[in-house]
Amino acid sequence: MEGLTETERQILAAYKATLALPADDARLPAQIFLAPVGRVGAGKTTVVKPLAERLGLVRISSDEIRRLLKELGHDYKPLRSIARTLAFDLARAGYGIAFDKDCANPETKAMIEEIAAERSARVFWLHINPPEAFILNKLRTYDHTWLFKDAEQAVGNYFDQKRRRAEENTHIDYFAEIDPSRLDLPQQLADVENRIRTALGA
């Protein structure tokens, strides 16, 4: 936990204590990182959570860390350093990681690639890409009691993120594209799981 403040170390420890670490026999034969790309409201957790469970990965959720920060009376500034330290700690302990956040941010992408290079691990980039109308309807009707104060703020955040991603224009080679708005989502998840296992020879 080098480089973290005492407060950040406490929050990291509190969040780490909530994580479900997979049993050894549930883990894949090779270390992998699952990296979703999708704007707020796209359904990243809907995709990442079941895949993490099926593939024996530890899920790191930025929203859950944000919620903990808020509950303890802090702003979100420590999020990046906490998530980075946790990711390196878990990776060095041999765990595969499912990042439950938009990994298209250039700094996040660079971090994931740095960990993967250090660990000789493979990154599977997933494009979480439902229609925009699906996302906006979700943001306008979802209960935003802690992350956003209301639907207007949630929608505004979506368009701000959309603009930033367009400006960044980060190139990503996607392993798969998933549309959480479709009724066949369970089959999409099963297909992605099977493709990952096949790619690893598992």
C-alpha positions in Angstrom: 0.0 0.0 0.0 2.9 2.3 -0.6 2.0 5.9 -1.7 -1.4 5.8 -0.1 -2.5 8.1 2.7 -3.7 6.6 6.0 -7.3 7.3 5.0 -6.8 5.6 1.6 -5.2 2.6 3.2 -8.2 2.3 5.6 -10.7 2.5 2.8 -8.8 0.1 0.6 -8.7 -2.4 3.5 -12.4 -1.9 4.2 -13.3 -2.5 0.5 -10.9 -5.5 0.2 -12.7 -7.1 3.1 -15.9 -7.1 1.1 -14.4 -8.9 -1.9 -15.3 -12.5 -2.7 -12.1 -14.2 -3.6 -12.5 -17.3 -5.7 -11.4 -20.7 -4.6 -8.3 -22.1 -6.2 -10.3 -24.8 -8.1 -12.6 -22.1 -9.6 -9.8 -20.1 -11.1 -8.7 -20.3 -14.7 -5.4 -22.0 -15.6 -4.0 -18.6 -16.8 -4.3 -15.2 -15.3 -6.6 -12.9 -17.2 -8.1 -9.4 -16.8 -11.6 -8.6 -18.0 -11.8 -5.0 -19.1 -15.3 -3.6 -20.2 -15.7 -0.5 -22.1 -19.1 1.2 -21.9 -20.5 4.5 -20.7 -22.5 5.1 -17.5 -25.7 3.2 -17.7 -24.6 0.8 -20.4 -24.8 -2.3 -18.2 -21.2 -3.0 -17.3 -22.0 -4.6 -13.9 -24.8 -6.6 -15.5 -22.1 -8.2 -17.8 -19.1 -8.2 -15.5 -20.6 -9.6 -12.3 -21.8 -12.9 -13.8 -18.7 -13.4 -16.0 -16.4 -12.8 -13.0 -18.3 -15.5 -11.0 -18.2 -17.9 -13.9 -14.5 -17.4 -14.7 -13.2 -17.3 -11.1 -12.2 -13.6 -11.2 -12.1 -11.0 -8.5 -14.4 -8.1 -9.4 -13.2 -4.6 -8.6 -16.1 -2.2 -8.8 -15.4 1.6 -9.0 -19.0 2.3 -8.0 -18.7 0.2 -4.8 -15.5 2.1 -3.9 -17.3 5.4 -4.6 -20.2 4.4 -2.4 -17.8 3.4 0.5 -16.0 6.8 0.1 -19.3 8.6 0.2 -20.6 6.7 3.2 -17.4 7.5 5.1 -17.7 11.2 4.3 -15.0 11.5 1.6 -15.0 12.8 -1.9 -14.1 10.5 -4.9 -10.5 11.8 -5.3 -8.9 8.7 -3.7 -10.7 6.3 -6.0 -8.0 6.0 -8.7 -5.1 5.4 -6.3 -7.2 2.9 -4.2 -8.3 1.0 -7.3 -4.8 0.9 -8.8 -3.2 -0.3 -5.5 -5.8 -3.0 -5.1 -5.5 -4.2 -8.7 -1.7 -4.6 -8.4 -2.0 -6.3 -5.0 -4.6 -8.8 -6.3 -2.7 -9.4 -9.6 0.6 -10.0 -7.8 -1.2 -12.5 -5.6 -2.1 -14.4 -8.7 -5.8 -13.5 -9.1 -7.5 -12.8 -12.3 -9.4 -9.5 -12.2 -12.7 -8.3 -13.7 -12.7 -4.5 -13.7 -16.2 -3.2 -13.2 -15.8 0.3 -14.7 -15.3 2.0 -18.0 -11.8 0.9 -19.0 -11.6 3.2 -22.0 -10.2 6.0 -20.0 -6.6 6.3 -21.2 -5.1 6.2 -17.7 -7.2 3.1 -16.8 -6.2 1.4 -20.0 -2.6 2.1 -19.4 -2.8 0.8 -15.9 -4.4 -2.5 -17.0 -1.8 -2.9 -19.8 1.0 -2.3 -17.2 -0.3 -4.9 -14.8 -0.9 -7.4 -17.7 2.7 -6.9 -19.0 4.1 -7.4 -15.5 2.1 -10.5 -14.9 2.3 -11.9 -18.5 -1.5 -11.9 -18.3 -4.0 -11.6 -21.1 -6.6 -8.8 -21.3 -10.0 -9.4 -22.8 -11.6 -6.1 -23.8 -15.4 -6.2 -23.9 -17.5 -3.5 -25.6 -20.7 -3.1 -23.6 -22.8 -1.4 -26.3 -26.6 -1.1 -26.0 -28.5 1.5 -28.0 -28.2 5.0 -26.6 -32.0 5.1 -26.1 -31.8 2.2 -23.7 -29.1 3.9 -21.6 -30.9 7.2 -21.5 -34.2 5.6 -20.5 -32.4 3.7 -17.7 -30.7 6.8 -16.4 -34.0 8.7 -16.4 -35.9 6.1 -14.5 -33.1 4.6 -12.2 -33.0 5.4 -8.5 -29.9 7.6 -8.2 -30.1 8.2 -4.5 -26.3 8.0 -4.0 -24.3 8.2 -7.2 -26.3 11.0 -8.8 -28.7 13.4 -7.1 -31.3 13.0 -9.9 -32.0 11.9 -13.5 -30.9 15.2 -15.0 -27.4 14.9 -13.4 -27.2 11.2 -14.5 -28.0 12.1 -18.1 -25.6 15.1 -18.0 -22.9 12.8 -16.8 -23.6 10.4 -19.6 -23.1 13.1 -22.3 -20.0 14.5 -20.6 -18.5 11.0 -20.6 -19.5 10.5 -24.3 -17.8 13.8 -25.2 -14.6 12.9 -23.3 -14.4 9.5 -24.9 -14.8 11.0 -28.4 -12.0 13.5 -27.7 -9.7 10.8 -26.3 -10.4 8.5 -29.3 -8.6 5.6 -27.6 -8.1 2.6 -29.9 -9.1 -0.7 -28.4 -9.2 -4.2 -30.0 -12.4 -5.7 -28.6 -12.6 -9.4 -27.9 -16.4 -9.3 -27.9 -19.4 -6.9 -28.1 -22.3 -7.3 -25.7 -25.7 -5.6 -25.8 -27.4 -5.8 -22.4 -30.6 -4.5 -23.8 -31.3 -7.7 -25.7 -33.4 -10.6 -24.4 -30.7 -13.1 -25.3 -28.2 -11.6 -22.8 -27.7 -14.9 -20.9 -26.7 -16.5 -24.2 -24.4 -13.6 -25.1 -22.6 -14.1 -21.7 -22.4 -17.9 -22.2 -20.9 -17.3 -25.6 -18.3 -14.9 -24.3 -17.4 -17.2 -21.4 -16.9 -20.1 -23.8 -14.8 -18.0 -26.2 -12.5 -17.0 -23.4 -12.1 -20.5 -22.2 -11.4 -21.7 -25.7 -8.8 -18.9 -26.2 -7.1 -20.1 -23.0 -7.4 -23.7 -23.9 -9.4 -24.2 -20.7 
